[in-house]
C-alpha cells in the first residue's frame, strides 16, 4: 500500500531525532499554496528546524511557519514564525478553482472553513446585491462572484494588508465587474439599504455588528451570521441575538438553516445561522 506523507516523514526522521520523540511528530498541518504551517509540541523544539526541513521536502513546500500563537486580535493577524525555507512566504493557494494570493505569515486563512466557502459559492444568484462585512482576502466574496455571479458584492475589510490582497484577488479571479472592495471599519463604511444578502464571517463578538448588517438590507433579506458558541447554547443563543436585534427594526426572523462549521475548542463550535429577516 502507498505510504501516507506522515509515514514518509516519520521514516525520514528516524535516526535524525531520538526514537522516543517520533510519536510526537505533528500528524496535522496546514498547507497554503507552497507554504506549510505546523504547530510543534514543546518536546520537539530542539529539533524543529531539522523536522521542518523534512516536512518541507515531503510536502513540496518552499517555507515552513511555526504556529506560536494562533490568530490574534480584531484584525485577525496570525502569530506564525518562519523556521525553515524561503523568507518570502507570499503564495497562491488554489481551492475549489479559486486562486487566493496571500502571505500566511501576515494574513489568516482557515482551511477548516473550506466547506463553508464552497457552500457559499453557489448560494447567491445574478439578481442579488451582497454585502460581505468581514471580507478578508475575499474568502466568501470571490467564490460567490465566480460561481453565483450576483449583480454586486460589496466586500468590506479594515486590515490594510488583507485589503491589498483582496484587491489583488479580485483581479486575479477576473471578478472586478462584480466585487467592489471597500476599505474601512464595518461600523463606519457598511452601505445602507442596498443588500439582499449579508455575510457576517467573523467570530469575535459578531452580534455587536448585527445592527449594521440589518441596516445594510434594502428590505427583507438574508443574513449569514457566524458565531463561536458553547455547544449547550446552540441554537438558542445565536437565534436569540438575531431576533433581539431584528425586533429593534420591526423585523421578524425566519431561521433557514443552522450549520456547524467546525469545532473551535472542546465543547465550543463555530456555527453559522442562515436567517431571513422579514419587514
C-alpha distance (Angstrom), angle and dihedral (degrees) to the residues before:
residue distance angle dihedral
X1 . . .
X2 3.80 . .
X3 3.79 113.1 .
X4 3.77 120.5 -120.1
X5 3.82 119.7 -119.4
X6 3.79 88.5 -108.8
X7 3.81 91.6 54.5
X8 3.81 90.9 49.8
X9 3.81 91.2 48.2
X10 3.79 90.9 50.2
X11 3.81 91.9 50.3
X12 3.81 92.8 49.1
X13 3.80 91.6 50.2
X14 3.80 94.0 47.2
X15 3.78 104.7 111.6
X16 3.81 92.9 15.3
X17 3.79 95.0 76.4
X18 3.83 129.4 26.4
X19 3.80 111.9 -74.9
X20 3.80 92.2 -125.7
X21 3.82 89.6 62.6
X22 3.80 97.8 54.5
X23 3.79 92.3 87.6
X24 3.82 89.5 59.0
X25 3.81 94.8 59.5
X26 3.83 109.7 122.6
X27 3.79 112.0 -97.8
X28 3.79 91.4 -170.4
X29 3.77 130.1 56.6
X30 3.77 139.9 153.2
X31 3.79 119.4 -119.1
X32 3.79 115.9 -165.3
X33 3.77 111.2 -179.3
X34 3.78 103.2 -50.8
X35 3.81 95.6 -26.0
X36 3.81 121.0 97.8
X37 3.81 126.3 -152.5
X38 3.82 117.3 -160.8
X39 3.79 134.5 172.5
X40 3.82 114.0 -146.5
X41 3.80 126.5 -155.8
X42 3.79 115.1 -124.7
X43 3.81 93.3 -106.2
X44 3.84 91.2 64.5
X45 3.81 97.6 49.2
X46 3.81 93.4 101.2
X47 3.82 91.4 56.0
X48 3.79 101.6 33.4
X49 3.83 96.8 112.0
X50 3.80 92.6 54.1
X51 3.80 90.3 42.9
X52 3.82 90.7 49.5
X53 3.81 90.6 51.7
X54 3.80 91.0 56.4
X55 3.81 93.4 45.3
X56 3.80 89.7 50.5
X57 3.79 92.0 49.2
X58 3.81 95.6 48.4
X59 3.81 95.9 40.9
X60 3.84 94.6 41.6
X61 3.79 96.8 -121.1
X62 3.81 129.0 152.4
X63 3.82 95.6 -153.0
X64 3.79 138.4 24.6
X65 3.80 121.7 -151.9
X66 3.78 123.4 -165.1
X67 3.79 115.6 -138.2
X68 3.80 102.2 -133.0
X69 3.80 100.9 161.3
X70 3.79 113.6 3.4
X71 3.82 120.3 -132.5
X72 3.79 116.4 -24.2
X73 3.79 138.8 -164.6
X74 3.76 138.2 -7.8
X75 3.80 91.5 -57.8
X76 3.82 90.5 56.0
X77 3.82 95.7 -126.6
X78 3.83 117.7 176.5
X79 3.78 121.5 -129.1
X80 3.80 97.6 -143.2
X81 3.81 125.9 146.6
X82 3.82 125.5 -153.2
X83 3.79 108.5 -122.2
X84 3.80 102.7 162.1
X85 3.79 140.8 19.1
X86 3.79 137.3 0.4
X87 3.81 115.2 15.2
X88 3.80 88.7 -146.9
X89 3.81 99.6 82.2
X90 3.80 96.8 173.4
X91 3.79 110.2 123.9
X92 3.80 144.7 158.9
X93 3.79 114.9 -114.3
X94 3.81 116.6 -162.1
X95 3.81 118.8 -152.5
X96 3.80 128.0 164.1
X97 3.80 89.6 -12.5
X98 3.83 92.2 -54.7
X99 3.79 121.2 120.1
X100 3.80 115.1 -142.0
X101 3.78 115.9 -170.0
X102 3.80 112.6 -159.4
X103 3.78 147.0 132.9
X104 3.84 106.3 -118.6
X105 3.80 89.8 -158.6
X106 3.81 89.4 63.0
X107 3.80 105.9 25.2
X108 3.81 131.9 46.9
X109 3.79 122.6 -122.7
X110 3.79 117.6 175.8
X111 3.79 113.5 -152.9
X112 3.80 87.3 -170.1
X113 3.82 89.1 69.9
X114 3.82 93.3 58.3
X115 3.80 94.5 107.4
X116 3.80 91.5 52.5
X117 3.81 92.2 48.5
X118 3.80 89.6 52.0
X119 3.82 91.6 47.1
X120 3.78 93.1 49.8
X121 3.80 92.2 49.1
X122 3.81 92.7 76.3
X123 3.80 102.8 27.7
X124 3.80 97.6 92.7
X125 3.83 132.2 59.6
X126 3.79 141.3 -148.4
X127 3.83 93.7 -91.2
X128 3.81 95.6 59.8
X129 3.78 135.9 93.8
X130 3.81 111.3 -151.4
X131 3.80 131.9 -162.5
X132 3.82 115.0 -157.3
X133 3.80 103.1 -165.4
X134 3.80 99.5 -171.1
X135 3.79 101.1 29.9
X136 3.80 100.9 162.4
X137 3.79 108.6 179.0
X138 3.80 90.6 -21.2
X139 3.82 100.8 -74.5
X140 3.82 93.9 158.8
X141 3.80 103.2 10.0
X142 3.78 97.9 61.6
X143 3.84 99.2 45.6
X144 3.81 88.3 46.8
X145 3.79 91.7 49.3
X146 3.82 92.4 48.9
X147 3.80 98.3 45.9
X148 3.84 106.2 24.6
X149 3.82 99.6 32.3
X150 3.83 97.2 -153.8
X151 3.77 119.1 -170.6
X152 3.82 92.8 -105.5
X153 3.80 139.9 -11.0
X154 3.79 119.8 -159.0
X155 3.83 103.4 -154.9
X156 3.82 110.7 -164.3
X157 3.81 123.5 -164.5
X158 3.82 132.1 162.3
X159 3.82 100.9 -172.5
X160 3.83 103.5 93.5
X161 3.81 94.1 -149.4
X162 3.80 92.8 49.4
X163 3.80 90.0 45.1
X164 3.81 91.1 55.1
X165 3.80 90.4 52.9
X166 3.81 90.1 45.3
X167 3.81 89.6 57.4
X168 3.80 91.1 47.1
X169 3.80 93.5 47.3
X170 3.80 92.1 51.0
X171 3.81 88.6 58.2
X172 3.81 93.9 39.1
X173 3.81 90.9 57.0
X174 3.83 95.8 40.6
X175 3.81 97.4 -119.8
X176 3.81 100.5 121.7
X177 3.81 89.0 121.2
X178 3.81 90.8 60.7
X179 3.82 110.1 28.6
X180 3.79 118.3 65.9
X181 3.83 110.4 -170.7
X182 3.81 113.7 -143.7
X183 3.82 119.2 -164.9
X184 3.77 119.0 -147.5
X185 3.79 149.2 50.2
X186 3.82 115.3 -39.3
X187 3.79 89.6 -132.6
X188 3.79 89.4 63.2
X189 3.80 109.0 27.3
X190 3.82 107.6 33.2
X191 3.83 106.0 121.7
X192 3.81 115.3 -121.5
X193 3.77 127.8 -131.6
X194 3.80 97.4 4.0
X195 3.81 109.3 98.4
X196 3.77 136.7 91.4
X197 3.82 89.2 -179.0
X198 3.81 133.6 24.2
X199 3.81 125.5 -163.6
X200 3.81 118.0 -153.7
X201 3.81 102.1 -175.1
X202 3.79 97.1 166.7
X203 3.79 130.5 109.2
X204 3.80 108.4 -162.1
X205 3.81 112.2 86.4
X206 3.80 91.0 -34.8
X207 3.81 90.5 167.7
X208 3.82 90.0 69.4
X209 3.81 88.3 67.0
X210 3.81 96.1 51.2
X211 3.84 94.2 98.8
X212 3.81 90.2 58.2
X213 3.80 90.9 48.1
X214 3.80 91.7 50.5
X215 3.80 92.0 47.6
X216 3.81 89.2 52.1
X217 3.83 90.6 62.7
X218 3.78 114.7 96.3
X219 3.79 91.2 -150.7
X220 3.76 129.7 -41.4
X221 3.78 110.1 -1.4
X222 3.77 148.6 144.2
X223 3.80 127.9 -85.8
X224 3.81 122.9 -166.0
X225 3.79 100.5 -153.5
X226 3.83 118.4 -167.3
X227 3.80 122.8 -162.5
X228 3.78 142.0 165.3
X229 3.78 104.4 -126.8
X230 3.82 138.3 173.4
X231 3.79 106.5 -112.2
X232 3.80 93.4 -121.0
X233 3.83 90.0 59.1
X234 3.82 94.5 54.2
X235 3.02 120.2 139.4
X236 3.80 99.6 -0.1
X237 3.81 101.2 65.1
X238 3.82 100.7 46.5
X239 3.82 92.2 41.9
X240 3.81 91.2 48.0
X241 3.80 91.2 51.4
X242 3.79 91.2 50.8
X243 3.81 92.9 48.4
X244 3.81 94.9 46.2
X245 3.78 91.9 53.0
X246 3.81 93.9 42.9
X247 3.82 91.5 51.8
X248 3.79 90.0 59.3
X249 3.80 87.6 62.3
X250 3.78 95.0 43.1
X251 3.80 92.2 -106.8
X252 3.79 134.4 134.5
X253 3.81 125.7 -139.5
X254 3.78 125.4 -133.1
X255 3.81 111.2 -171.0
X256 3.79 108.9 -141.0
X257 3.79 100.1 176.7
X258 3.80 142.2 -13.4
X259 3.78 115.6 -154.0
X260 3.78 132.7 -175.9
X261 3.80 105.8 -136.4
X262 3.80 96.9 -173.8
X263 3.77 145.2 -42.5
X264 3.80 110.8 -79.0
X265 3.80 99.4 -176.8
X266 3.80 136.3 -23.9
X267 3.80 105.7 -53.4
X268 3.82 92.5 0.8
X269 3.80 128.0 98.5
X270 3.77 139.3 -168.0
X271 3.80 103.0 -129.0
X272 3.80 135.4 176.7
X273 3.78 125.5 -152.0
X274 3.80 118.2 -156.2
X275 3.79 105.3 -155.1
X276 3.78 134.7 172.6
X277 3.80 113.2 -143.2
X278 3.79 112.7 -153.1
X279 3.79 125.4 -162.0
